């Protein structure tokens, strides 16, 4: 008689779910390959909201010179609410300050009445790329597995954002180089055309000079001939 296997306990189920979710998180870099910051942020928000059953997840990217800052938010069972992302970010900064590390665990829910548990995370070692804020209406949020997933996801996103910025900078440098080459080529072409024009003018002037000299020579010969004829 076979021994009946007992159903897995909740800890084992939670562990298996964490492994599965981690596997999903680790597929994100393949989706981000070659994408820009907006695509990376959008995919990150979708993945975190879906995997962790969050109330909301918000991302703010610090802008570089000449770049438009990116702020996005995803809300459970709602649309993207991009138009409210900046407002939510301002509320966080007003209530809590600019350093997410000093934010309390429970804050006023920026979307509806009541409080919400949040996890602020930095994008980049010193938060130089921006910040991620995940919120859930659960007293035990974040569980250990959720903290692991959040940290892995934001670290992968930071790497992807740094790569995207590097590629953008390389493209900018290459575009500037191509522009300078095109300008220099145009300048050389213009100089070449000017040189051709000057050479043509010199040739034309030389031909005219030779023609005038020939006419003078013929005129002198004619005078000499007439003079010889008279005195002959």
PLY file of the C-alpha trace (Angstrom):
ply
format ascii 1.0
element vertex 232
property float x
property float y
property float z
element edge 231
property int vertex1
property int vertex2
end_header
0.00 0.00 0.00
1.43 3.34 -1.09
1.96 5.99 1.48
-0.32 8.94 0.84
1.57 12.16 0.21
0.54 15.07 2.33
-0.35 18.28 0.53
2.42 20.89 0.61
2.18 23.38 3.44
1.80 27.12 2.96
5.52 27.83 3.38
6.35 25.43 0.56
3.63 26.94 -1.65
4.95 30.41 -0.92
8.48 29.29 -1.76
7.40 27.74 -5.07
5.42 30.84 -5.94
8.44 33.01 -5.15
10.64 30.89 -7.43
8.07 31.13 -10.23
7.73 34.90 -9.78
11.50 35.29 -9.70
11.70 33.40 -12.97
9.21 35.87 -14.46
11.24 38.82 -13.17
14.43 37.40 -14.70
12.81 37.42 -18.15
12.39 41.20 -18.07
15.90 42.11 -19.35
15.14 40.25 -22.59
12.06 42.47 -23.03
14.07 45.59 -22.24
16.90 44.87 -24.66
17.24 47.87 -26.94
14.32 49.70 -25.34
14.28 53.21 -23.98
13.66 54.34 -20.38
9.90 54.73 -20.88
9.54 51.16 -22.14
11.66 49.80 -19.28
9.59 51.63 -16.66
6.28 50.62 -18.25
7.20 46.93 -18.32
8.56 47.05 -14.77
5.31 48.56 -13.47
3.17 45.97 -15.22
5.26 43.08 -13.91
5.35 44.25 -10.29
1.67 45.10 -10.14
0.71 41.72 -11.56
3.11 39.52 -9.60
2.75 41.16 -6.19
-0.94 42.14 -6.32
-0.08 45.69 -5.36
-2.47 48.56 -4.78
-0.18 50.70 -6.87
3.43 51.01 -8.01
5.02 54.33 -8.89
8.31 55.14 -10.63
10.11 58.45 -10.91
13.21 58.74 -13.08
15.62 61.58 -12.53
16.13 63.49 -15.73
19.42 64.43 -17.30
20.08 67.73 -19.04
17.79 68.09 -22.02
15.60 65.12 -21.06
11.98 65.20 -20.00
11.56 63.55 -16.57
9.59 60.31 -16.57
6.92 59.56 -13.97
4.49 56.65 -14.24
2.08 54.86 -11.95
0.06 51.66 -12.26
-3.00 51.08 -10.12
-4.79 47.80 -9.47
-7.85 47.35 -11.65
-7.46 50.75 -13.21
-5.85 52.52 -16.11
-2.31 53.79 -16.16
-3.22 57.15 -14.60
-0.20 58.79 -16.19
-1.82 62.18 -15.74
-1.77 61.65 -11.95
1.76 60.28 -11.71
3.35 63.69 -11.19
0.70 64.62 -8.61
1.34 61.41 -6.69
5.08 62.01 -6.82
4.65 65.54 -5.49
2.48 64.25 -2.66
5.14 61.72 -1.69
7.85 64.38 -1.73
5.71 66.86 0.21
4.71 64.39 2.91
7.88 62.39 3.16
10.83 64.35 1.78
13.15 63.62 -1.12
14.98 60.67 0.48
12.88 57.47 0.19
15.10 55.74 2.75
13.64 57.97 5.46
10.01 57.36 4.56
7.77 55.62 7.12
6.28 52.21 6.39
2.67 53.40 6.55
1.49 56.56 4.78
-1.71 58.18 3.63
-3.02 56.46 0.51
-2.52 58.93 -2.36
-5.35 57.36 -4.36
-8.17 56.92 -1.85
-9.06 57.24 1.81
-7.06 55.43 4.44
-3.42 54.45 4.87
-1.26 52.10 2.89
1.96 50.16 3.47
4.73 51.23 1.10
8.17 50.04 0.10
10.42 52.74 -1.40
13.39 51.53 -3.42
16.23 53.39 -5.08
17.08 52.97 -8.74
20.86 52.84 -8.83
23.32 52.42 -5.98
22.69 55.92 -4.66
19.30 56.47 -6.24
20.95 58.43 -9.02
18.49 57.05 -11.57
15.31 57.60 -9.58
12.99 55.75 -7.20
10.29 53.08 -7.13
7.44 53.07 -4.61
5.26 49.97 -4.21
2.13 50.07 -2.05
-0.26 47.43 -0.76
-3.15 47.42 1.73
-1.82 44.44 3.68
-0.48 44.57 7.20
2.30 42.09 6.38
3.49 43.91 3.26
6.18 43.36 2.25
6.76 39.71 3.01
10.32 38.45 2.69
9.69 36.96 -0.75
8.11 40.23 -1.91
11.13 42.20 -0.70
13.41 39.86 -2.66
11.36 40.24 -5.82
11.18 44.02 -5.49
14.92 44.32 -4.98
15.78 41.98 -7.85
13.36 43.76 -10.20
14.59 47.26 -9.36
18.25 46.20 -9.63
17.62 44.69 -13.05
15.72 47.80 -14.09
18.58 50.02 -12.91
21.04 48.03 -15.03
18.73 48.27 -18.03
18.28 52.02 -17.53
22.03 52.56 -17.28
22.52 50.54 -20.47
19.77 52.53 -22.21
21.39 55.80 -21.16
24.78 54.57 -22.34
23.35 53.58 -25.73
21.57 56.92 -25.95
24.81 58.76 -25.18
26.71 56.68 -27.74
24.04 57.43 -30.33
24.19 61.14 -29.49
27.97 61.17 -29.88
27.73 59.21 -33.15
25.04 61.58 -34.45
27.17 64.60 -33.56
30.17 63.00 -35.28
28.10 62.27 -38.38
26.81 65.85 -38.32
30.34 67.26 -38.09
31.51 64.96 -40.91
28.57 66.06 -43.07
29.30 69.73 -42.33
33.00 69.27 -43.09
32.18 67.40 -46.30
29.85 70.22 -47.35
32.57 72.80 -46.55
35.15 70.85 -48.59
32.69 70.49 -51.46
32.01 74.24 -51.39
35.75 74.98 -51.26
36.34 72.62 -54.17
33.65 74.34 -56.24
35.20 77.73 -55.42
38.60 76.44 -56.46
37.17 75.15 -59.73
35.57 78.53 -60.36
38.84 80.36 -59.70
40.75 77.99 -62.00
38.14 78.50 -64.73
38.43 82.28 -64.30
42.22 82.06 -64.50
42.00 79.94 -67.64
39.48 82.32 -69.15
41.64 85.30 -68.23
44.76 83.64 -69.63
43.01 82.78 -72.88
41.78 86.36 -73.21
45.25 87.70 -72.50
46.82 85.46 -75.15
44.18 86.51 -77.65
44.84 90.20 -76.96
48.59 89.68 -77.25
48.09 87.86 -80.54
46.02 90.72 -81.88
48.65 93.25 -80.78
51.39 91.18 -82.44
49.44 90.99 -85.70
48.77 94.70 -85.56
52.49 95.43 -85.10
53.35 93.13 -88.01
50.83 94.92 -90.20
52.26 98.32 -89.29
55.78 97.08 -89.94
54.76 95.70 -93.32
53.14 99.00 -94.35
56.15 100.94 -93.20
58.47 98.70 -95.19
56.28 99.06 -98.25
56.31 102.86 -98.10
60.10 103.11 -97.74
60.75 100.41 -100.27
0 1
1 2
2 3
3 4
4 5
5 6
6 7
7 8
8 9
9 10
10 11
11 12
12 13
13 14
14 15
15 16
16 17
17 18
18 19
19 20
20 21
21 22
22 23
23 24
24 25
25 26
26 27
27 28
28 29
29 30
30 31
31 32
32 33
33 34
34 35
35 36
36 37
37 38
38 39
39 40
40 41
41 42
42 43
43 44
44 45
45 46
46 47
47 48
48 49
49 50
50 51
51 52
52 53
53 54
54 55
55 56
56 57
57 58
58 59
59 60
60 61
61 62
62 63
63 64
64 65
65 66
66 67
67 68
68 69
69 70
70 71
71 72
72 73
73 74
74 75
75 76
76 77
77 78
78 79
79 80
80 81
81 82
82 83
83 84
84 85
85 86
86 87
87 88
88 89
89 90
90 91
91 92
92 93
93 94
94 95
95 96
96 97
97 98
98 99
99 100
100 101
101 102
102 103
103 104
104 105
105 106
106 107
107 108
108 109
109 110
110 111
111 112
112 113
113 114
114 115
115 116
116 117
117 118
118 119
119 120
120 121
121 122
122 123
123 124
124 125
125 126
126 127
127 128
128 129
129 130
130 131
131 132
132 133
133 134
134 135
135 136
136 137
137 138
138 139
139 140
140 141
141 142
142 143
143 144
144 145
145 146
146 147
147 148
148 149
149 150
150 151
151 152
152 153
153 154
154 155
155 156
156 157
157 158
158 159
159 160
160 161
161 162
162 163
163 164
164 165
165 166
166 167
167 168
168 169
169 170
170 171
171 172
172 173
173 174
174 175
175 176
176 177
177 178
178 179
179 180
180 181
181 182
182 183
183 184
184 185
185 186
186 187
187 188
188 189
189 190
190 191
191 192
192 193
193 194
194 195
195 196
196 197
197 198
198 199
199 200
200 201
201 202
202 203
203 204
204 205
205 206
206 207
207 208
208 209
209 210
210 211
211 212
212 213
213 214
214 215
215 216
216 217
217 218
218 219
219 220
220 221
221 222
222 223
223 224
224 225
225 226
226 227
227 228
228 229
229 230
230 231
